[in-house]
Amino acid sequence: MSPKEGGALARKRYSSKQTASSPTSAKQEEEMKNHQTLIRNISSADIKNKRKKKKKKQNKAKLKRYGLMSYWELPEYMKDNEFILNYYRADWPLAEAFFSVFRWHNETLNVWTHLIGFVLFLGLTMANLLEVPQVADLLAFFSRSTPIRAVTNVSHNFISGMTTNLTELKQMTSKDMEFASSVASAEMGVTYWPFYVFLAGSMFCLLSSTICHLFSCHSHPLNLMLLRIDYAGITTMIITSFFPPIYYIFQCDSRWQFIYLGGITVMGIFTIVTLLSPKLSSSEFRTFRALLFASMGLFGIIPAIHASVVNWGNPKRNLTLLYEAAMAFFYLTGTGFYVTRIPERWRPGWFDLAGHSHQIFHVLVVLGALAHYGAILVMLDWRNSFGCDSN
């Protein structure tokens, strides 16, 4: 066989092999493609499953984060009362903290006791504002757009009433005239701003306390800030409680007004500045804080004794003292619960949700403020009837 014939035979065999093997290679390629597609589908499914699992873990972590926890799980800055063991909130977002006002936790009643107290004093303020003559005169200003006939009738009634009053004045004795003039001067001389200073101070205290107990679970910086505002609210309430009694009782001697009101204001400023220290906001200084507030309240004993001596013949003296004694009882008893942490000290864990010392303290604070409100009403009634000349 010649070399040419051998080469041709070899090429023929190679081409026949290629033709025989080509369907197999095409099949292998198709299988490889299918295998790669399968791998891609499996990997994408794995990625989706991993994402779902990750999302579930995040949701579980989120639910766990916004759930209630025990005392031992709390961050250090929130460990205030070791006798309350469960139902704490910690590191909650502001929105979650806000809506927790409708959830049960160990601050729920702390929030609602002072929130209800705030609404109560807001209602009392509005009720008194509507009865104050100055406000009535302000409202009367807008009624001047009434028809001319109505104004004419009012003028006619006013003139006829004046004529009748002048006739009656001629028949009055000199003693009656003296009493009437003293009453008139008293009514004209009474001012209401000290009364509203007390109401405003009470509302600020109750509202700041509500906000503090609701949002102090958010973060450490906000917790510190709200505690300081809460202490400032308590101090403000104590200071403003002094204004109505001292102003009305010593209305005829402004020197004592300045001494007593200046004294309690200086004490209050000192208390607020002292409690700005973060260290003094911790639980270990609970007794020190209570002593500061109690010393401000006990300062009132001095003007109370002085007022009793000055107004010994006042027929409303005993009723006023009774109201003020009730106020002192409520405040001091509340302070006692605050310091001793009774009853949860006796049974840790039993009073986590309801009945612990801070809740009792809150209720007694509202009752004390209401007792003082009653005493001020008696003083206002007295000052509306008797001026300085008739004391």
Contacts in CASP RR format, 6 or more apart in sequence:
PFRMAT RR
TARGET T0000
AUTHOR 0000-0000-0000
METHOD contacts of the structure
MODEL  1
MSPKEGGALARKRYSSKQTASSPTSAKQEEEMKNHQTLIRNISSADIKNK
RKKKKKKQNKAKLKRYGLMSYWELPEYMKDNEFILNYYRADWPLAEAFFS
VFRWHNETLNVWTHLIGFVLFLGLTMANLLEVPQVADLLAFFSRSTPIRA
VTNVSHNFISGMTTNLTELKQMTSKDMEFASSVASAEMGVTYWPFYVFLA
GSMFCLLSSTICHLFSCHSHPLNLMLLRIDYAGITTMIITSFFPPIYYIF
QCDSRWQFIYLGGITVMGIFTIVTLLSPKLSSSEFRTFRALLFASMGLFG
IIPAIHASVVNWGNPKRNLTLLYEAAMAFFYLTGTGFYVTRIPERWRPGW
FDLAGHSHQIFHVLVVLGALAHYGAILVMLDWRNSFGCDSN
1 9 0 8 1.000
65 91 0 8 1.000
65 92 0 8 1.000
66 92 0 8 1.000
66 93 0 8 1.000
66 96 0 8 1.000
67 89 0 8 1.000
68 86 0 8 1.000
68 87 0 8 1.000
68 88 0 8 1.000
68 89 0 8 1.000
68 105 0 8 1.000
69 86 0 8 1.000
69 88 0 8 1.000
69 89 0 8 1.000
69 90 0 8 1.000
70 85 0 8 1.000
70 86 0 8 1.000
70 88 0 8 1.000
71 79 0 8 1.000
71 82 0 8 1.000
71 84 0 8 1.000
71 85 0 8 1.000
71 86 0 8 1.000
71 88 0 8 1.000
73 88 0 8 1.000
73 90 0 8 1.000
74 88 0 8 1.000
74 90 0 8 1.000
75 90 0 8 1.000
75 91 0 8 1.000
75 220 0 8 1.000
77 220 0 8 1.000
77 223 0 8 1.000
77 224 0 8 1.000
78 88 0 8 1.000
78 90 0 8 1.000
78 216 0 8 1.000
78 217 0 8 1.000
78 223 0 8 1.000
79 283 0 8 1.000
80 283 0 8 1.000
81 283 0 8 1.000
81 341 0 8 1.000
81 344 0 8 1.000
81 356 0 8 1.000
81 358 0 8 1.000
82 348 0 8 1.000
83 341 0 8 1.000
83 344 0 8 1.000
83 345 0 8 1.000
83 348 0 8 1.000
83 349 0 8 1.000
83 356 0 8 1.000
84 106 0 8 1.000
84 344 0 8 1.000
84 348 0 8 1.000
84 349 0 8 1.000
84 351 0 8 1.000
84 352 0 8 1.000
84 356 0 8 1.000
85 348 0 8 1.000
85 349 0 8 1.000
85 352 0 8 1.000
86 106 0 8 1.000
86 349 0 8 1.000
86 352 0 8 1.000
87 104 0 8 1.000
87 105 0 8 1.000
87 106 0 8 1.000
87 352 0 8 1.000
87 353 0 8 1.000
88 105 0 8 1.000
88 106 0 8 1.000
88 217 0 8 1.000
89 97 0 8 1.000
89 100 0 8 1.000
89 105 0 8 1.000
89 107 0 8 1.000
89 217 0 8 1.000
90 217 0 8 1.000
91 217 0 8 1.000
91 218 0 8 1.000
91 219 0 8 1.000
92 100 0 8 1.000
92 217 0 8 1.000
92 218 0 8 1.000
93 218 0 8 1.000
94 215 0 8 1.000
94 218 0 8 1.000
97 214 0 8 1.000
97 215 0 8 1.000
97 217 0 8 1.000
97 218 0 8 1.000
98 214 0 8 1.000
98 215 0 8 1.000
100 107 0 8 1.000
100 108 0 8 1.000
100 214 0 8 1.000
100 217 0 8 1.000
101 108 0 8 1.000
101 111 0 8 1.000
101 112 0 8 1.000
101 115 0 8 1.000
101 214 0 8 1.000
104 353 0 8 1.000
105 353 0 8 1.000
106 352 0 8 1.000
106 353 0 8 1.000
106 356 0 8 1.000
107 213 0 8 1.000
107 214 0 8 1.000
107 217 0 8 1.000
108 353 0 8 1.000
109 353 0 8 1.000
109 354 0 8 1.000
109 355 0 8 1.000
109 359 0 8 1.000
109 362 0 8 1.000
110 209 0 8 1.000
110 213 0 8 1.000
110 358 0 8 1.000
110 359 0 8 1.000
110 362 0 8 1.000
111 210 0 8 1.000
111 213 0 8 1.000
111 214 0 8 1.000
113 359 0 8 1.000
113 362 0 8 1.000
113 363 0 8 1.000
113 366 0 8 1.000
114 206 0 8 1.000
114 207 0 8 1.000
114 209 0 8 1.000
114 210 0 8 1.000
114 213 0 8 1.000
114 362 0 8 1.000
114 365 0 8 1.000
114 366 0 8 1.000
115 206 0 8 1.000
115 210 0 8 1.000
116 366 0 8 1.000
117 206 0 8 1.000
117 366 0 8 1.000
118 203 0 8 1.000
118 206 0 8 1.000
118 207 0 8 1.000
118 210 0 8 1.000
120 366 0 8 1.000
120 370 0 8 1.000
121 199 0 8 1.000
121 202 0 8 1.000
121 203 0 8 1.000
121 206 0 8 1.000
121 369 0 8 1.000
122 203 0 8 1.000
124 199 0 8 1.000
124 373 0 8 1.000
125 196 0 8 1.000
125 199 0 8 1.000
125 200 0 8 1.000
125 203 0 8 1.000
128 192 0 8 1.000
128 195 0 8 1.000
128 196 0 8 1.000
128 199 0 8 1.000
129 135 0 8 1.000
129 196 0 8 1.000
132 192 0 8 1.000
134 192 0 8 1.000
144 151 0 8 1.000
169 177 0 8 1.000
172 180 0 8 1.000
179 390 0 8 1.000
182 386 0 8 1.000
182 387 0 8 1.000
182 389 0 8 1.000
182 390 0 8 1.000
183 385 0 8 1.000
183 386 0 8 1.000
183 387 0 8 1.000
185 387 0 8 1.000
185 389 0 8 1.000
186 383 0 8 1.000
186 384 0 8 1.000
186 385 0 8 1.000
186 386 0 8 1.000
186 387 0 8 1.000
186 390 0 8 1.000
187 384 0 8 1.000
189 387 0 8 1.000
190 380 0 8 1.000
190 383 0 8 1.000
190 384 0 8 1.000
192 380 0 8 1.000
194 243 0 8 1.000
194 244 0 8 1.000
194 247 0 8 1.000
194 248 0 8 1.000
195 244 0 8 1.000
195 376 0 8 1.000
195 380 0 8 1.000
197 240 0 8 1.000
197 243 0 8 1.000
197 244 0 8 1.000
198 240 0 8 1.000
198 241 0 8 1.000
198 243 0 8 1.000
198 244 0 8 1.000
198 372 0 8 1.000
198 373 0 8 1.000
198 376 0 8 1.000
199 373 0 8 1.000
200 240 0 8 1.000
201 233 0 8 1.000
201 236 0 8 1.000
201 237 0 8 1.000
201 240 0 8 1.000
202 237 0 8 1.000
202 240 0 8 1.000
202 241 0 8 1.000
202 369 0 8 1.000
204 233 0 8 1.000
204 236 0 8 1.000
204 237 0 8 1.000
205 233 0 8 1.000
205 234 0 8 1.000
205 236 0 8 1.000
205 237 0 8 1.000
205 365 0 8 1.000
206 366 0 8 1.000
208 226 0 8 1.000
208 229 0 8 1.000
208 230 0 8 1.000
208 232 0 8 1.000
208 233 0 8 1.000
209 230 0 8 1.000
209 233 0 8 1.000
209 234 0 8 1.000
209 362 0 8 1.000
211 226 0 8 1.000
211 229 0 8 1.000
212 226 0 8 1.000
212 227 0 8 1.000
212 229 0 8 1.000
212 230 0 8 1.000
215 222 0 8 1.000
215 226 0 8 1.000
216 222 0 8 1.000
216 223 0 8 1.000
216 226 0 8 1.000
216 227 0 8 1.000
217 223 0 8 1.000
224 278 0 8 1.000
224 281 0 8 1.000
227 281 0 8 1.000
228 275 0 8 1.000
228 276 0 8 1.000
228 281 0 8 1.000
231 271 0 8 1.000
231 272 0 8 1.000
231 275 0 8 1.000
231 281 0 8 1.000
231 289 0 8 1.000
232 272 0 8 1.000
232 275 0 8 1.000
234 293 0 8 1.000
235 268 0 8 1.000
235 271 0 8 1.000
235 272 0 8 1.000
235 275 0 8 1.000
235 293 0 8 1.000
235 296 0 8 1.000
237 369 0 8 1.000
238 264 0 8 1.000
238 268 0 8 1.000
238 293 0 8 1.000
238 296 0 8 1.000
238 297 0 8 1.000
239 264 0 8 1.000
239 265 0 8 1.000
239 268 0 8 1.000
239 296 0 8 1.000
241 369 0 8 1.000
241 372 0 8 1.000
242 260 0 8 1.000
242 261 0 8 1.000
242 264 0 8 1.000
242 300 0 8 1.000
242 303 0 8 1.000
243 261 0 8 1.000
244 376 0 8 1.000
244 379 0 8 1.000
244 380 0 8 1.000
245 303 0 8 1.000
245 307 0 8 1.000
245 324 0 8 1.000
245 375 0 8 1.000
245 376 0 8 1.000
245 379 0 8 1.000
246 256 0 8 1.000
246 257 0 8 1.000
246 260 0 8 1.000
246 261 0 8 1.000
246 303 0 8 1.000
247 257 0 8 1.000
247 261 0 8 1.000
248 376 0 8 1.000
248 379 0 8 1.000
248 380 0 8 1.000
248 382 0 8 1.000
248 383 0 8 1.000
249 303 0 8 1.000
249 307 0 8 1.000
249 310 0 8 1.000
249 311 0 8 1.000
249 379 0 8 1.000
250 256 0 8 1.000
250 257 0 8 1.000
250 260 0 8 1.000
250 303 0 8 1.000
250 307 0 8 1.000
250 310 0 8 1.000
251 257 0 8 1.000
251 383 0 8 1.000
251 387 0 8 1.000
251 388 0 8 1.000
252 387 0 8 1.000
252 388 0 8 1.000
252 391 0 8 1.000
256 303 0 8 1.000
256 306 0 8 1.000
260 300 0 8 1.000
260 302 0 8 1.000
260 303 0 8 1.000
263 299 0 8 1.000
264 296 0 8 1.000
264 299 0 8 1.000
264 300 0 8 1.000
267 295 0 8 1.000
267 296 0 8 1.000
267 299 0 8 1.000
268 296 0 8 1.000
271 292 0 8 1.000
271 293 0 8 1.000
271 296 0 8 1.000
274 280 0 8 1.000
274 292 0 8 1.000
275 281 0 8 1.000
275 289 0 8 1.000
275 292 0 8 1.000
279 285 0 8 1.000
280 288 0 8 1.000
280 289 0 8 1.000
286 338 0 8 1.000
286 339 0 8 1.000
287 339 0 8 1.000
290 335 0 8 1.000
290 336 0 8 1.000
290 338 0 8 1.000
290 339 0 8 1.000
293 335 0 8 1.000
294 332 0 8 1.000
294 335 0 8 1.000
297 331 0 8 1.000
304 321 0 8 1.000
304 324 0 8 1.000
308 317 0 8 1.000
308 321 0 8 1.000
311 317 0 8 1.000
311 391 0 8 1.000
314 320 0 8 1.000
314 382 0 8 1.000
314 391 0 8 1.000
316 378 0 8 1.000
316 379 0 8 1.000
316 381 0 8 1.000
316 382 0 8 1.000
319 378 0 8 1.000
320 375 0 8 1.000
320 378 0 8 1.000
320 379 0 8 1.000
320 382 0 8 1.000
323 371 0 8 1.000
323 372 0 8 1.000
323 374 0 8 1.000
323 375 0 8 1.000
323 378 0 8 1.000
324 371 0 8 1.000
324 372 0 8 1.000
324 375 0 8 1.000
326 368 0 8 1.000
326 371 0 8 1.000
327 368 0 8 1.000
327 369 0 8 1.000
327 371 0 8 1.000
327 372 0 8 1.000
327 375 0 8 1.000
330 364 0 8 1.000
330 365 0 8 1.000
330 367 0 8 1.000
330 368 0 8 1.000
330 371 0 8 1.000
331 364 0 8 1.000
331 365 0 8 1.000
331 368 0 8 1.000
333 364 0 8 1.000
334 360 0 8 1.000
334 361 0 8 1.000
334 364 0 8 1.000
334 365 0 8 1.000
335 361 0 8 1.000
336 361 0 8 1.000
337 357 0 8 1.000
337 358 0 8 1.000
337 360 0 8 1.000
337 361 0 8 1.000
337 364 0 8 1.000
338 357 0 8 1.000
338 358 0 8 1.000
338 361 0 8 1.000
340 357 0 8 1.000
341 356 0 8 1.000
341 357 0 8 1.000
342 357 0 8 1.000
343 350 0 8 1.000
343 351 0 8 1.000
343 355 0 8 1.000
343 356 0 8 1.000
343 357 0 8 1.000
344 350 0 8 1.000
344 351 0 8 1.000
344 352 0 8 1.000
344 355 0 8 1.000
344 356 0 8 1.000
344 357 0 8 1.000
345 357 0 8 1.000
END
